[in-house]
Amino acid sequence: MKKNVGSADRVIRIILGIVFLILFFLVSSTVLKIIFAVLGIVGVVTAATGSCPSYNLLRINTIRAKGQ
């Protein structure tokens, strides 16, 4: 996949992904556990790969062009 996640976006995704994964361990509701696990994993994976499928669909690119 084409990279479309910039460095600031990656940092935010990692932080939020970790927060959601911590919340996964703190809540007791099964539904909330599933939601927090999915959000946490998606955030960390998209930050690690630098590519977001929903950004591709919406034609968003947060990577700065060189020289800007």
N, CA, C and O atoms as a Tripos MOL2 file, in Angstrom:
@<TRIPOS>MOLECULE
protein
  272   271    68     0     0
PROTEIN
NO_CHARGES

@<TRIPOS>ATOM
      1 N           0.8230   -1.1880    0.0000 N.3       1 MET1
      2 CA          0.0000    0.0000    0.0000 C.3       1 MET1
      3 C           0.8690    1.2540    0.0000 C.2       1 MET1
      4 O           1.9960    1.2610    0.4950 O.2       1 MET1
      5 N           0.3220    2.2760   -0.5540 N.am      2 LYS2
      6 CA          1.0140    3.5560   -0.6170 C.3       2 LYS2
      7 C           0.9650    4.2460    0.7470 C.2       2 LYS2
      8 O          -0.0710    4.2620    1.4110 O.2       2 LYS2
      9 N           2.1020    4.8140    1.1510 N.am      3 LYS3
     10 CA          2.1580    5.5030    2.4410 C.3       3 LYS3
     11 C           1.4310    6.8430    2.3290 C.2       3 LYS3
     12 O           1.6390    7.6040    1.3840 O.2       3 LYS3
     13 N           0.5780    7.1100    3.3130 N.am      4 ASN4
     14 CA         -0.1890    8.3490    3.3060 C.3       4 ASN4
     15 C          -0.3660    8.9460    4.7020 C.2       4 ASN4
     16 O          -1.1850    9.8450    4.8910 O.2       4 ASN4
     17 N           0.3980    8.4500    5.6800 N.am      5 VAL5
     18 CA          0.2950    8.9290    7.0590 C.3       5 VAL5
     19 C           1.5970    9.6410    7.4150 C.2       5 VAL5
     20 O           2.6690    9.0350    7.4070 O.2       5 VAL5
     21 N           1.4940   10.9280    7.7270 N.am      6 GLY6
     22 CA          2.6620   11.7320    8.0670 C.3       6 GLY6
     23 C           3.1660   11.4690    9.4790 C.2       6 GLY6
     24 O           2.5460   10.7220   10.2360 O.2       6 GLY6
     25 N           4.2870   12.0830    9.8310 N.am      7 SER7
     26 CA          4.9250   11.8100   11.1200 C.3       7 SER7
     27 C           4.0890   12.2750   12.3110 C.2       7 SER7
     28 O           3.9880   11.5520   13.3020 O.2       7 SER7
     29 N           3.4900   13.4560   12.2390 N.am      8 ALA8
     30 CA          2.6470   13.9260   13.3490 C.3       8 ALA8
     31 C           1.4260   13.0220   13.4990 C.2       8 ALA8
     32 O           1.0210   12.6910   14.6130 O.2       8 ALA8
     33 N           0.8560   12.6350   12.3870 N.am      9 ASP9
     34 CA         -0.3010   11.7350   12.3890 C.3       9 ASP9
     35 C           0.0800   10.3910   13.0030 C.2       9 ASP9
     36 O          -0.7030    9.8070   13.7520 O.2       9 ASP9
     37 N           1.2710    9.9000   12.6910 N.am     10 ARG10
     38 CA          1.7490    8.6220   13.2340 C.3      10 ARG10
     39 C           1.8850    8.6760   14.7510 C.2      10 ARG10
     40 O           1.4860    7.7420   15.4460 O.2      10 ARG10
     41 N           2.4490    9.7690   15.2640 N.am     11 VAL11
     42 CA          2.6300    9.9040   16.7100 C.3      11 VAL11
     43 C           1.2760    9.9060   17.4170 C.2      11 VAL11
     44 O           1.1060    9.2530   18.4460 O.2      11 VAL11
     45 N           0.3230   10.6390   16.8620 N.am     12 ILE12
     46 CA         -1.0160   10.6930   17.4510 C.3      12 ILE12
     47 C          -1.6640    9.3120   17.4230 C.2      12 ILE12
     48 O          -2.2950    8.9030   18.3980 O.2      12 ILE12
     49 N          -1.5140    8.5990   16.3200 N.am     13 ARG13
     50 CA         -2.1030    7.2600   16.2090 C.3      13 ARG13
     51 C          -1.4770    6.2850   17.2040 C.2      13 ARG13
     52 O          -2.1780    5.4590   17.7880 O.2      13 ARG13
     53 N          -0.1660    6.3780   17.3980 N.am     14 ILE14
     54 CA          0.4960    5.4850   18.3580 C.3      14 ILE14
     55 C           0.0170    5.7760   19.7740 C.2      14 ILE14
     56 O          -0.3010    4.8560   20.5270 O.2      14 ILE14
     57 N          -0.0350    7.0580   20.1360 N.am     15 ILE15
     58 CA         -0.4700    7.4340   21.4860 C.3      15 ILE15
     59 C          -1.9070    6.9770   21.7300 C.2      15 ILE15
     60 O          -2.1980    6.3550   22.7520 O.2      15 ILE15
     61 N          -2.8030    7.2840   20.7950 N.am     16 LEU16
     62 CA         -4.2010    6.8780   20.9610 C.3      16 LEU16
     63 C          -4.3440    5.3540   20.9470 C.2      16 LEU16
     64 O          -5.1460    4.7990   21.6990 O.2      16 LEU16
     65 N          -3.5830    4.6870   20.1070 N.am     17 GLY17
     66 CA         -3.6350    3.2250   20.0670 C.3      17 GLY17
     67 C          -3.2270    2.6100   21.3880 C.2      17 GLY17
     68 O          -3.8590    1.6640   21.8570 O.2      17 GLY17
     69 N          -2.1770    3.1380   21.9900 N.am     18 ILE18
     70 CA         -1.7260    2.6330   23.2880 C.3      18 ILE18
     71 C          -2.7590    2.9320   24.3660 C.2      18 ILE18
     72 O          -3.0220    2.0860   25.2210 O.2      18 ILE18
     73 N          -3.3490    4.1240   24.3360 N.am     19 VAL19
     74 CA         -4.3910    4.4760   25.3080 C.3      19 VAL19
     75 C          -5.5670    3.5130   25.1920 C.2      19 VAL19
     76 O          -6.0710    3.0210   26.2020 O.2      19 VAL19
     77 N          -6.0070    3.2410   23.9610 N.am     20 PHE20
     78 CA         -7.1250    2.3140   23.7690 C.3      20 PHE20
     79 C          -6.7700    0.9050   24.2390 C.2      20 PHE20
     80 O          -7.6210    0.2140   24.7990 O.2      20 PHE20
     81 N          -5.5310    0.4680   24.0220 N.am     21 LEU21
     82 CA         -5.1330   -0.8570   24.4740 C.3      21 LEU21
     83 C          -5.0520   -0.9190   25.9990 C.2      21 LEU21
     84 O          -5.3510   -1.9590   26.5860 O.2      21 LEU21
     85 N          -4.6560    0.1660   26.6430 N.am     22 ILE22
     86 CA         -4.6650    0.2180   28.1150 C.3      22 ILE22
     87 C          -6.1000    0.1570   28.6190 C.2      22 ILE22
     88 O          -6.3960   -0.5550   29.5780 O.2      22 ILE22
     89 N          -6.9940    0.9070   27.9700 N.am     23 LEU23
     90 CA         -8.4040    0.8750   28.3560 C.3      23 LEU23
     91 C          -8.9970   -0.5190   28.1830 C.2      23 LEU23
     92 O          -9.8750   -0.9230   28.9450 O.2      23 LEU23
     93 N          -8.5220   -1.2460   27.1930 N.am     24 PHE24
     94 CA         -8.9640   -2.6250   26.9850 C.3      24 PHE24
     95 C          -8.7720   -3.4540   28.2500 C.2      24 PHE24
     96 O          -9.6340   -4.2570   28.6040 O.2      24 PHE24
     97 N          -7.6480   -3.2620   28.9300 N.am     25 PHE25
     98 CA         -7.3620   -4.0360   30.1300 C.3      25 PHE25
     99 C          -8.0780   -3.5010   31.3710 C.2      25 PHE25
    100 O          -8.1930   -4.2130   32.3690 O.2      25 PHE25
    101 N          -8.5560   -2.2640   31.3220 N.am     26 LEU26
    102 CA         -9.1650   -1.6520   32.4960 C.3      26 LEU26
    103 C         -10.6820   -1.8000   32.5720 C.2      26 LEU26
    104 O         -11.2500   -1.7080   33.6600 O.2      26 LEU26
    105 N         -11.3400   -2.0230   31.4530 N.am     27 VAL27
    106 CA        -12.8030   -2.1230   31.4630 C.3      27 VAL27
    107 C         -13.2370   -3.5750   31.6430 C.2      27 VAL27
    108 O         -12.4890   -4.5060   31.3440 O.2      27 VAL27
    109 N         -14.4590   -3.7440   32.1370 N.am     28 SER28
    110 CA        -14.9570   -5.1010   32.3500 C.3      28 SER28
    111 C         -16.0230   -5.5010   31.3330 C.2      28 SER28
    112 O         -16.3210   -6.6860   31.1790 O.2      28 SER28
    113 N         -16.5950   -4.5240   30.6450 N.am     29 SER29
    114 CA        -17.6350   -4.8090   29.6560 C.3      29 SER29
    115 C         -17.0200   -5.4590   28.4120 C.2      29 SER29
    116 O         -16.0320   -4.9700   27.8650 O.2      29 SER29
    117 N         -17.6160   -6.5540   27.9840 N.am     30 THR30
    118 CA        -17.1100   -7.2790   26.8210 C.3      30 THR30
    119 C         -17.1970   -6.4310   25.5520 C.2      30 THR30
    120 O         -16.2830   -6.4430   24.7280 O.2      30 THR30
    121 N         -18.2860   -5.7070   25.4020 N.am     31 VAL31
    122 CA        -18.4610   -4.8800   24.2120 C.3      31 VAL31
    123 C         -17.3900   -3.7860   24.1690 C.2      31 VAL31
    124 O         -16.7900   -3.5540   23.1200 O.2      31 VAL31
    125 N         -17.1500   -3.1220   25.2860 N.am     32 LEU32
    126 CA        -16.1170   -2.0830   25.3300 C.3      32 LEU32
    127 C         -14.7300   -2.6720   25.1000 C.2      32 LEU32
    128 O         -13.8920   -2.0460   24.4510 O.2      32 LEU32
    129 N         -14.4810   -3.8680   25.6230 N.am     33 LYS33
    130 CA        -13.1880   -4.5160   25.3940 C.3      33 LYS33
    131 C         -12.9380   -4.7160   23.9020 C.2      33 LYS33
    132 O         -11.8400   -4.4540   23.4090 O.2      33 LYS33
    133 N         -13.9600   -5.1800   23.1880 N.am     34 ILE34
    134 CA        -13.8210   -5.4170   21.7450 C.3      34 ILE34
    135 C         -13.5750   -4.0980   21.0200 C.2      34 ILE34
    136 O         -12.7010   -4.0160   20.1560 O.2      34 ILE34
    137 N         -14.3420   -3.0690   21.3690 N.am     35 ILE35
    138 CA        -14.1850   -1.7630   20.7200 C.3      35 ILE35
    139 C         -12.7990   -1.1990   20.9710 C.2      35 ILE35
    140 O         -12.1390   -0.7500   20.0340 O.2      35 ILE35
    141 N         -12.3450   -1.2140   22.2190 N.am     36 PHE36
    142 CA        -11.0270   -0.6650   22.5470 C.3      36 PHE36
    143 C          -9.9110   -1.4820   21.9030 C.2      36 PHE36
    144 O          -8.9140   -0.9140   21.4580 O.2      36 PHE36
    145 N         -10.0610   -2.7990   21.8450 N.am     37 ALA37
    146 CA         -9.0340   -3.6360   21.2150 C.3      37 ALA37
    147 C          -8.9170   -3.3180   19.7260 C.2      37 ALA37
    148 O          -7.8120   -3.1590   19.2060 O.2      37 ALA37
    149 N         -10.0460   -3.2260   19.0490 N.am     38 VAL38
    150 CA        -10.0260   -2.9400   17.6110 C.3      38 VAL38
    151 C          -9.4310   -1.5650   17.3420 C.2      38 VAL38
    152 O          -8.5680   -1.4220   16.4760 O.2      38 VAL38
    153 N          -9.8870   -0.5450   18.0800 N.am     39 LEU39
    154 CA         -9.3570    0.8110   17.8830 C.3      39 LEU39
    155 C          -7.8630    0.8770   18.1860 C.2      39 LEU39
    156 O          -7.1140    1.5350   17.4650 O.2      39 LEU39
    157 N          -7.4290    0.2070   19.2370 N.am     40 GLY40
    158 CA         -6.0140    0.2060   19.5980 C.3      40 GLY40
    159 C          -5.1510   -0.4740   18.5630 C.2      40 GLY40
    160 O          -4.1010    0.0460   18.1840 O.2      40 GLY40
    161 N          -5.5820   -1.6300   18.1040 N.am     41 ILE41
    162 CA         -4.8070   -2.3790   17.1100 C.3      41 ILE41
    163 C          -4.7560   -1.6290   15.7860 C.2      41 ILE41
    164 O          -3.6960   -1.5350   15.1670 O.2      41 ILE41
    165 N          -5.8860   -1.0970   15.3510 N.am     42 VAL42
    166 CA         -5.9220   -0.3420   14.0920 C.3      42 VAL42
    167 C          -5.0010    0.8790   14.1780 C.2      42 VAL42
    168 O          -4.2590    1.1590   13.2370 O.2      42 VAL42
    169 N          -5.0430    1.5980   15.2900 N.am     43 GLY43
    170 CA         -4.1910    2.7740   15.4480 C.3      43 GLY43
    171 C          -2.7140    2.4400   15.3880 C.2      43 GLY43
    172 O          -1.9490    3.1110   14.6960 O.2      43 GLY43
    173 N          -2.3150    1.4130   16.1040 N.am     44 VAL44
    174 CA         -0.8980    1.0350   16.1330 C.3      44 VAL44
    175 C          -0.4480    0.4710   14.7850 C.2      44 VAL44
    176 O           0.6530    0.7810   14.3290 O.2      44 VAL44
    177 N          -1.2640   -0.3350   14.1540 N.am     45 VAL45
    178 CA         -0.8810   -0.9400   12.8680 C.3      45 VAL45
    179 C          -0.7720    0.1190   11.7710 C.2      45 VAL45
    180 O           0.1760    0.1010   10.9860 O.2      45 VAL45
    181 N          -1.7390    1.0420   11.7120 N.am     46 THR46
    182 CA         -1.6610    2.0640   10.6720 C.3      46 THR46
    183 C          -0.4870    3.0100   10.9180 C.2      46 THR46
    184 O           0.1040    3.5250    9.9680 O.2      46 THR46
    185 N          -0.1520    3.2380   12.1690 N.am     47 ALA47
    186 CA          1.0220    4.0680   12.4630 C.3      47 ALA47
    187 C           2.3060    3.3340   12.0770 C.2      47 ALA47
    188 O           3.2270    3.9350   11.5240 O.2      47 ALA47
    189 N           2.3620    2.0520   12.3670 N.am     48 ALA48
    190 CA          3.5630    1.2700   12.0620 C.3      48 ALA48
    191 C           3.7870    1.1150   10.5570 C.2      48 ALA48
    192 O           4.9240    1.1630   10.0870 O.2      48 ALA48
    193 N           2.7090    0.9310    9.8100 N.am     49 THR49
    194 CA          2.8530    0.7350    8.3680 C.3      49 THR49
    195 C           2.9270    2.0540    7.6040 C.2      49 THR49
    196 O           3.4590    2.1010    6.4950 O.2      49 THR49
    197 N           2.3910    3.1280    8.1960 N.am     50 GLY50
    198 CA          2.3870    4.4240    7.5240 C.3      50 GLY50
    199 C           1.3220    4.5350    6.4530 C.2      50 GLY50
    200 O           1.3510    5.4500    5.6310 O.2      50 GLY50
    201 N           0.3860    3.6070    6.4630 N.am     51 SER51
    202 CA         -0.6610    3.5960    5.4550 C.3      51 SER51
    203 C          -2.0210    3.4030    6.1170 C.2      51 SER51
    204 O          -2.1790    2.5520    6.9920 O.2      51 SER51
    205 N          -2.9930    4.1940    5.6930 N.am     52 CYS52
    206 CA         -4.3450    4.1070    6.2300 C.3      52 CYS52
    207 C          -5.3240    3.8800    5.0740 C.2      52 CYS52
    208 O          -5.4450    4.7340    4.1960 O.2      52 CYS52
    209 N          -6.0250    2.7400    5.0640 N.am     53 PRO53
    210 CA         -6.9630    2.4550    3.9740 C.3      53 PRO53
    211 C          -8.0780    3.5050    3.8420 C.2      53 PRO53
    212 O          -8.4740    3.8400    2.7250 O.2      53 PRO53
    213 N          -8.5780    4.0180    4.9430 N.am     54 SER54
    214 CA         -9.6340    5.0320    4.8420 C.3      54 SER54
    215 C          -9.1000    6.3340    4.2540 C.2      54 SER54
    216 O          -9.8390    7.0500    3.5780 O.2      54 SER54
    217 N          -7.8330    6.6510    4.4970 N.am     55 TYR55
    218 CA         -7.2290    7.8210    3.8660 C.3      55 TYR55
    219 C          -7.1700    7.6250    2.3500 C.2      55 TYR55
    220 O          -7.3750    8.5750    1.5940 O.2      55 TYR55
    221 N          -6.8900    6.3940    1.9040 N.am     56 ASN56
    222 CA         -6.8720    6.1130    0.4550 C.3      56 ASN56
    223 C          -8.2440    6.3510   -0.1600 C.2      56 ASN56
    224 O          -8.3520    6.9470   -1.2310 O.2      56 ASN56
    225 N          -9.2890    5.8880    0.5140 N.am     57 LEU57
    226 CA        -10.6410    6.0790   -0.0070 C.3      57 LEU57
    227 C         -11.0160    7.5520   -0.0930 C.2      57 LEU57
    228 O         -11.6770    7.9780   -1.0400 O.2      57 LEU57
    229 N         -10.5880    8.3290    0.9070 N.am     58 LEU58
    230 CA        -10.9270    9.7490    0.9550 C.3      58 LEU58
    231 C          -9.8880   10.6270    0.2600 C.2      58 LEU58
    232 O         -10.0250   11.8500    0.2290 O.2      58 LEU58
    233 N          -8.8580   10.0080   -0.2920 N.am     59 ARG59
    234 CA         -7.7700   10.7150   -0.9900 C.3      59 ARG59
    235 C          -7.0890   11.7510   -0.0820 C.2      59 ARG59
    236 O          -6.8440   12.8870   -0.4860 O.2      59 ARG59
    237 N          -6.7920   11.3290    1.1490 N.am     60 ILE60
    238 CA         -6.0970   12.1810    2.1130 C.3      60 ILE60
    239 C          -4.6550   11.7100    2.2040 C.2      60 ILE60
    240 O          -4.3800   10.5100    2.1900 O.2      60 ILE60
    241 N          -3.7410   12.6620    2.2960 N.am     61 ASN61
    242 CA         -2.3280   12.3560    2.4570 C.3      61 ASN61
    243 C          -1.7380   13.3860    3.4180 C.2      61 ASN61
    244 O          -1.7160   14.5790    3.1160 O.2      61 ASN61
    245 N          -1.2580   12.9230    4.5800 N.am     62 THR62
    246 CA         -0.7160   13.8410    5.5730 C.3      62 THR62
    247 C           0.8100   13.9080    5.5410 C.2      62 THR62
    248 O           1.4290   14.5180    6.4130 O.2      62 THR62
    249 N           1.4070   13.2810    4.5370 N.am     63 ILE63
    250 CA          2.8700   13.3500    4.3910 C.3      63 ILE63
    251 C           3.1980   14.6590    3.6830 C.2      63 ILE63
    252 O           2.6460   14.9640    2.6260 O.2      63 ILE63
    253 N           4.0960   15.4210    4.2770 N.am     64 ARG64
    254 CA          4.5010   16.6900    3.6540 C.3      64 ARG64
    255 C           5.3830   16.4350    2.4590 C.2      64 ARG64
    256 O           6.2340   15.5470    2.4850 O.2      64 ARG64
    257 N           5.1850   17.2060    1.4160 N.am     65 ALA65
    258 CA          6.0240   17.0970    0.2320 C.3      65 ALA65
    259 C           7.3950   17.7070    0.5400 C.2      65 ALA65
    260 O           7.4820   18.6450    1.3310 O.2      65 ALA65
    261 N           8.4430   17.2000   -0.0590 N.am     66 LYS66
    262 CA          9.7820   17.7210    0.1850 C.3      66 LYS66
    263 C           9.8650   19.1620   -0.3120 C.2      66 LYS66
    264 O           9.3530   19.4950   -1.3810 O.2      66 LYS66
    265 N          10.5210   20.0110    0.4830 N.am     67 GLY67
    266 CA         10.6940   21.4010    0.1100 C.3      67 GLY67
    267 C           9.6260   22.3250    0.6710 C.2      67 GLY67
    268 O           9.6230   23.5240    0.3950 O.2      67 GLY67
    269 N           8.7070   21.7520    1.4720 N.am     68 GLN68
    270 CA          7.6610   22.6100    2.0630 C.3      68 GLN68
    271 C           7.9610   22.8720    3.5130 C.2      68 GLN68
    272 O           7.2020   23.5720    4.1830 O.2      68 GLN68
@<TRIPOS>BOND
     1     1     2 1
     2     2     3 1
     3     3     4 2
     4     3     5 am
     5     5     6 1
     6     6     7 1
     7     7     8 2
     8     7     9 am
     9     9    10 1
    10    10    11 1
    11    11    12 2
    12    11    13 am
    13    13    14 1
    14    14    15 1
    15    15    16 2
    16    15    17 am
    17    17    18 1
    18    18    19 1
    19    19    20 2
    20    19    21 am
    21    21    22 1
    22    22    23 1
    23    23    24 2
    24    23    25 am
    25    25    26 1
    26    26    27 1
    27    27    28 2
    28    27    29 am
    29    29    30 1
    30    30    31 1
    31    31    32 2
    32    31    33 am
    33    33    34 1
    34    34    35 1
    35    35    36 2
    36    35    37 am
    37    37    38 1
    38    38    39 1
    39    39    40 2
    40    39    41 am
    41    41    42 1
    42    42    43 1
    43    43    44 2
    44    43    45 am
    45    45    46 1
    46    46    47 1
    47    47    48 2
    48    47    49 am
    49    49    50 1
    50    50    51 1
    51    51    52 2
    52    51    53 am
    53    53    54 1
    54    54    55 1
    55    55    56 2
    56    55    57 am
    57    57    58 1
    58    58    59 1
    59    59    60 2
    60    59    61 am
    61    61    62 1
    62    62    63 1
    63    63    64 2
    64    63    65 am
    65    65    66 1
    66    66    67 1
    67    67    68 2
    68    67    69 am
    69    69    70 1
    70    70    71 1
    71    71    72 2
    72    71    73 am
    73    73    74 1
    74    74    75 1
    75    75    76 2
    76    75    77 am
    77    77    78 1
    78    78    79 1
    79    79    80 2
    80    79    81 am
    81    81    82 1
    82    82    83 1
    83    83    84 2
    84    83    85 am
    85    85    86 1
    86    86    87 1
    87    87    88 2
    88    87    89 am
    89    89    90 1
    90    90    91 1
    91    91    92 2
    92    91    93 am
    93    93    94 1
    94    94    95 1
    95    95    96 2
    96    95    97 am
    97    97    98 1
    98    98    99 1
    99    99   100 2
   100    99   101 am
   101   101   102 1
   102   102   103 1
   103   103   104 2
   104   103   105 am
   105   105   106 1
   106   106   107 1
   107   107   108 2
   108   107   109 am
   109   109   110 1
   110   110   111 1
   111   111   112 2
   112   111   113 am
   113   113   114 1
   114   114   115 1
   115   115   116 2
   116   115   117 am
   117   117   118 1
   118   118   119 1
   119   119   120 2
   120   119   121 am
   121   121   122 1
   122   122   123 1
   123   123   124 2
   124   123   125 am
   125   125   126 1
   126   126   127 1
   127   127   128 2
   128   127   129 am
   129   129   130 1
   130   130   131 1
   131   131   132 2
   132   131   133 am
   133   133   134 1
   134   134   135 1
   135   135   136 2
   136   135   137 am
   137   137   138 1
   138   138   139 1
   139   139   140 2
   140   139   141 am
   141   141   142 1
   142   142   143 1
   143   143   144 2
   144   143   145 am
   145   145   146 1
   146   146   147 1
   147   147   148 2
   148   147   149 am
   149   149   150 1
   150   150   151 1
   151   151   152 2
   152   151   153 am
   153   153   154 1
   154   154   155 1
   155   155   156 2
   156   155   157 am
   157   157   158 1
   158   158   159 1
   159   159   160 2
   160   159   161 am
   161   161   162 1
   162   162   163 1
   163   163   164 2
   164   163   165 am
   165   165   166 1
   166   166   167 1
   167   167   168 2
   168   167   169 am
   169   169   170 1
   170   170   171 1
   171   171   172 2
   172   171   173 am
   173   173   174 1
   174   174   175 1
   175   175   176 2
   176   175   177 am
   177   177   178 1
   178   178   179 1
   179   179   180 2
   180   179   181 am
   181   181   182 1
   182   182   183 1
   183   183   184 2
   184   183   185 am
   185   185   186 1
   186   186   187 1
   187   187   188 2
   188   187   189 am
   189   189   190 1
   190   190   191 1
   191   191   192 2
   192   191   193 am
   193   193   194 1
   194   194   195 1
   195   195   196 2
   196   195   197 am
   197   197   198 1
   198   198   199 1
   199   199   200 2
   200   199   201 am
   201   201   202 1
   202   202   203 1
   203   203   204 2
   204   203   205 am
   205   205   206 1
   206   206   207 1
   207   207   208 2
   208   207   209 am
   209   209   210 1
   210   210   211 1
   211   211   212 2
   212   211   213 am
   213   213   214 1
   214   214   215 1
   215   215   216 2
   216   215   217 am
   217   217   218 1
   218   218   219 1
   219   219   220 2
   220   219   221 am
   221   221   222 1
   222   222   223 1
   223   223   224 2
   224   223   225 am
   225   225   226 1
   226   226   227 1
   227   227   228 2
   228   227   229 am
   229   229   230 1
   230   230   231 1
   231   231   232 2
   232   231   233 am
   233   233   234 1
   234   234   235 1
   235   235   236 2
   236   235   237 am
   237   237   238 1
   238   238   239 1
   239   239   240 2
   240   239   241 am
   241   241   242 1
   242   242   243 1
   243   243   244 2
   244   243   245 am
   245   245   246 1
   246   246   247 1
   247   247   248 2
   248   247   249 am
   249   249   250 1
   250   250   251 1
   251   251   252 2
   252   251   253 am
   253   253   254 1
   254   254   255 1
   255   255   256 2
   256   255   257 am
   257   257   258 1
   258   258   259 1
   259   259   260 2
   260   259   261 am
   261   261   262 1
   262   262   263 1
   263   263   264 2
   264   263   265 am
   265   265   266 1
   266   266   267 1
   267   267   268 2
   268   267   269 am
   269   269   270 1
   270   270   271 1
   271   271   272 2
@<TRIPOS>SUBSTRUCTURE
     1 MET1         2 RESIDUE 1 A MET
     2 LYS2         6 RESIDUE 1 A LYS
     3 LYS3        10 RESIDUE 1 A LYS
     4 ASN4        14 RESIDUE 1 A ASN
     5 VAL5        18 RESIDUE 1 A VAL
     6 GLY6        22 RESIDUE 1 A GLY
     7 SER7        26 RESIDUE 1 A SER
     8 ALA8        30 RESIDUE 1 A ALA
     9 ASP9        34 RESIDUE 1 A ASP
    10 ARG10       38 RESIDUE 1 A ARG
    11 VAL11       42 RESIDUE 1 A VAL
    12 ILE12       46 RESIDUE 1 A ILE
    13 ARG13       50 RESIDUE 1 A ARG
    14 ILE14       54 RESIDUE 1 A ILE
    15 ILE15       58 RESIDUE 1 A ILE
    16 LEU16       62 RESIDUE 1 A LEU
    17 GLY17       66 RESIDUE 1 A GLY
    18 ILE18       70 RESIDUE 1 A ILE
    19 VAL19       74 RESIDUE 1 A VAL
    20 PHE20       78 RESIDUE 1 A PHE
    21 LEU21       82 RESIDUE 1 A LEU
    22 ILE22       86 RESIDUE 1 A ILE
    23 LEU23       90 RESIDUE 1 A LEU
    24 PHE24       94 RESIDUE 1 A PHE
    25 PHE25       98 RESIDUE 1 A PHE
    26 LEU26      102 RESIDUE 1 A LEU
    27 VAL27      106 RESIDUE 1 A VAL
    28 SER28      110 RESIDUE 1 A SER
    29 SER29      114 RESIDUE 1 A SER
    30 THR30      118 RESIDUE 1 A THR
    31 VAL31      122 RESIDUE 1 A VAL
    32 LEU32      126 RESIDUE 1 A LEU
    33 LYS33      130 RESIDUE 1 A LYS
    34 ILE34      134 RESIDUE 1 A ILE
    35 ILE35      138 RESIDUE 1 A ILE
    36 PHE36      142 RESIDUE 1 A PHE
    37 ALA37      146 RESIDUE 1 A ALA
    38 VAL38      150 RESIDUE 1 A VAL
    39 LEU39      154 RESIDUE 1 A LEU
    40 GLY40      158 RESIDUE 1 A GLY
    41 ILE41      162 RESIDUE 1 A ILE
    42 VAL42      166 RESIDUE 1 A VAL
    43 GLY43      170 RESIDUE 1 A GLY
    44 VAL44      174 RESIDUE 1 A VAL
    45 VAL45      178 RESIDUE 1 A VAL
    46 THR46      182 RESIDUE 1 A THR
    47 ALA47      186 RESIDUE 1 A ALA
    48 ALA48      190 RESIDUE 1 A ALA
    49 THR49      194 RESIDUE 1 A THR
    50 GLY50      198 RESIDUE 1 A GLY
    51 SER51      202 RESIDUE 1 A SER
    52 CYS52      206 RESIDUE 1 A CYS
    53 PRO53      210 RESIDUE 1 A PRO
    54 SER54      214 RESIDUE 1 A SER
    55 TYR55      218 RESIDUE 1 A TYR
    56 ASN56      222 RESIDUE 1 A ASN
    57 LEU57      226 RESIDUE 1 A LEU
    58 LEU58      230 RESIDUE 1 A LEU
    59 ARG59      234 RESIDUE 1 A ARG
    60 ILE60      238 RESIDUE 1 A ILE
    61 ASN61      242 RESIDUE 1 A ASN
    62 THR62      246 RESIDUE 1 A THR
    63 ILE63      250 RESIDUE 1 A ILE
    64 ARG64      254 RESIDUE 1 A ARG
    65 ALA65      258 RESIDUE 1 A ALA
    66 LYS66      262 RESIDUE 1 A LYS
    67 GLY67      266 RESIDUE 1 A GLY
    68 GLN68      270 RESIDUE 1 A GLN
